[in-house]
Amino acid sequence: MCKTDKKPSDEPFPGTTGLNIVIDNPESVVEIVSSIIGDNLIHLLTEQTILYHSQNAEKWKVSPKTLEWSNITPEGMRKYLGLITLMGQVRKKNIRDCWSNDPTISKPIFPHTVIRSHFESIWQAWHFSDNSQQTHDSGPVYEYFVQKFR
């Protein structure tokens, strides 16, 4: 916990616990993520990731091998979150193994969803709020989930 984090409340949760949404025959990981995470949050994450990258782009230009950036779209953010969710189920030695061509460990959904270098560039810039506007209050993602889970 850092100095600016608030201590969580020890009060009992007054609401109903458990999953309150139904996902009927999901077609893809992206569909599951979209049903749980709303468009407002997707747009916030997309905007903040692009902003954070633009604020740090010069710092990250270290070598010719530096990750190339192309702005992420809300649809790209949904795919990114879907792959992160899937990574929790598909155990690999490291993230790059998700894009392996080795037939003994390959998972085609990863390279078919996004190329590895683009995933890595998003991973590097993934951000939730504008650091220049940061206060000691909770951030916008925290507030989103507080409202979402009431």
N, C-alpha and C positions, 0 to 999 in steps of 0.2 A: 504494500500500500504506500503510495507516495504522500508527501506532505499535504497536497491539495485534495486528496480523496476524502470523502465524507464517510464516517463509520456507518455501516448498514444499521437500519432500525432493527431492534430486537422484538418489536411488536408482532403479535400473531397476524398472519395474513387473513383478512376478513372475507375474501372472495372465495369463489368456487375453484378448486384446483383441478388440474387435468386438462386434456386436450378438448377444446371447444369448437374445433372445426372438423369438417368431414372432407376427406380427399378421396373421391370416387375414381377408381381405376386411373391413377396418374399415368400420363403418357411419357413423362420424362422427369429428370431431376429438376430441370428448370421450372416445370409446372408445379412441382411440390414447393419449391422455394417461393414462387410467385403467389401461391395460395396462403403462405404464412407471412411473407414480408410484402407490405403494400407498396404501391407506386410512389408514395411520398418518401418513404425511406430509400427506395431504389434511386430516386432522383437526387436526394440528399447525398448519398454515398457517391454517386456518379460525379456530381458537382464538386464535392470536397476532394475526391481523388484527383480530378483534373486540376483543381486549384493547387493542391499540395504538390503535384508534379511541376506545375509552372513556377511555383515558389522555390523549387529545389533543382530545377533542370540543370542549371549551370554547375552546381555542386556535384551532380551525378555524371557530368561529362568528363570522365577520368581517362578513358582509353577508347580506341576504336571498337572495342568489344562491348562498350557500354550499351545497355539495352535500348533499342530503338522504341520510341514512344509514338503511339497514335491514340488520339483521345478515345476514351471508352464511351460507349453509349449506354443508355439504360438497359437495353437488351443484353449488351456485353456484360454489364454488372450482374444481371440475373444469371447468366451462364457462369460467371466467375464464382458467385455465391453457391451455385449448384455444384460446381466442381469441388469447392472447399467442403461442402457438406458430404459429398461422395468420398472425399479423402478421409473422412472420419470412419468410413466403412471399409475402404480398400487400403489395407496397410501396406506401405512400401518402405524401403530402407531410407529413401529420401524423395523429395518432391519430383525431381527430374525422372525418377523411375516410372512415374505415372505416364510419361510420354515415351517410354522405352519401346524400341522395335524388337526386342528380344521376345520371341514367341512364348517363352516359359513364364514371363512376368507381364506381358503387355496387357493393357486395358484400352481398347480402341476408342472408348467414349471420350477420353481426354484429348487425343490429337484430332478427333473428329469435331470436337466442340470448339477448341481454340488452339492456336499454335503455342508451343511452350514459351517462346520468347515473349509473346504478347502477355501470356499469363504472368510471367516473371516480372514484366514491367508494371503490370497492375499491382502485383504483390508488393513491389517496391514502393509504390505511390499510394496504396490503399489507405484512405484516411476518413475520419468521421466528422471532423469539425475544423474550422479555420483557426489555426494556432494564433494568428494575429488578433483574433477576436475572443480568445480564450479568457474565461473568468474562473473564479473559484466555484461557480455554480456547476450543476451537472450539465453535460453536453446534450446536443440535440438528439443523439441516438438513444441515450438513456431516457430522455423525455418521451420519445416515440414509443419505446417499449413500456414505459409506465402507463401511458394512455392505452396502448394496444392490449395490455394484459389486465386492465381493470375489469 
